[in-house]
């Protein structure tokens, strides 16, 4: 299982502080954009050969957790 804590990193001196994969300059949003454009996980791995399958899954899990918060209505 892909662990977000070890696969998704943030460094204020890299990529403007945006979340990246394992300290590389591959941003989570880049991986998500490729998936959103219709590429399969296997195609993303071909496009970004430094990634591992668990990296892609960690990006998806990171995105899921990022939008999974309660919205309180006043």
ZABA-494450 format. One record per residue (C-alpha): residue number from 1; z, x, y; residue in three letters. Coordinates in Angstrom, 2 decimals. Layout:
BEGIN
NUM,Z,X,Y,ala
...
***
This chain:
BEGIN
1,0.00,0.00,0.00,unk
2,-0.83,1.26,3.47,unk
3,2.27,2.03,5.50,unk
4,1.73,1.48,9.20,unk
5,4.48,3.93,10.15,unk
6,2.71,6.90,8.54,unk
7,-0.91,5.89,9.08,unk
8,-0.94,4.55,12.63,unk
9,0.20,6.97,15.33,unk
10,0.50,6.85,19.09,unk
11,0.40,9.88,21.34,unk
12,0.39,9.49,25.12,unk
13,-1.78,12.63,25.40,unk
14,-4.45,11.36,22.99,unk
15,-6.95,8.52,23.50,unk
16,-4.99,7.20,26.46,unk
17,-1.98,6.44,24.29,unk
18,-3.89,3.94,22.17,unk
19,-2.95,3.65,18.50,unk
20,-4.94,6.04,16.30,unk
21,-5.22,6.78,12.60,unk
22,-3.04,9.64,11.33,unk
23,-3.17,11.58,14.59,unk
24,-6.95,11.78,14.56,unk
25,-9.06,10.60,17.47,unk
26,-10.12,7.52,15.52,unk
27,-8.63,4.57,17.33,unk
28,-7.41,1.48,15.51,unk
29,-9.62,-0.63,17.77,unk
30,-12.69,1.37,16.66,unk
31,-11.97,0.59,13.01,unk
32,-11.34,-3.07,13.83,unk
33,-14.57,-3.29,15.86,unk
34,-16.56,-1.98,12.90,unk
35,-14.98,-4.54,10.60,unk
36,-15.52,-7.31,13.15,unk
37,-19.19,-6.39,13.41,unk
38,-19.55,-7.15,9.72,unk
39,-19.13,-3.79,8.02,unk
40,-17.27,-3.73,4.73,unk
41,-14.35,-1.39,4.14,unk
42,-16.68,0.82,2.11,unk
43,-19.19,0.95,4.98,unk
44,-16.45,1.84,7.45,unk
45,-15.42,4.69,5.16,unk
46,-19.03,5.90,5.07,unk
47,-19.25,5.67,8.87,unk
48,-15.92,7.46,9.37,unk
49,-15.59,9.82,6.39,unk
50,-12.22,11.23,7.53,unk
51,-10.63,7.85,6.84,unk
52,-9.10,6.69,3.60,unk
53,-9.08,3.12,2.32,unk
54,-5.38,2.82,3.11,unk
55,-6.11,3.81,6.72,unk
56,-8.44,0.84,7.13,unk
57,-5.89,-1.47,5.53,unk
58,-3.19,-0.10,7.83,unk
59,-5.40,-0.90,10.84,unk
60,-5.72,-4.48,9.65,unk
61,-1.99,-4.74,9.03,unk
62,-1.29,-3.24,12.48,unk
63,-3.55,-5.82,14.12,unk
64,-1.94,-8.63,12.17,unk
65,1.53,-7.59,13.22,unk
66,0.40,-7.12,16.82,unk
67,-0.60,-10.77,17.17,unk
68,2.17,-12.21,15.02,unk
69,4.76,-12.98,17.66,unk
70,6.31,-16.19,18.81,unk
71,5.13,-17.78,22.02,unk
72,7.85,-19.73,23.75,unk
73,6.87,-22.69,25.86,unk
74,9.13,-23.58,28.76,unk
***
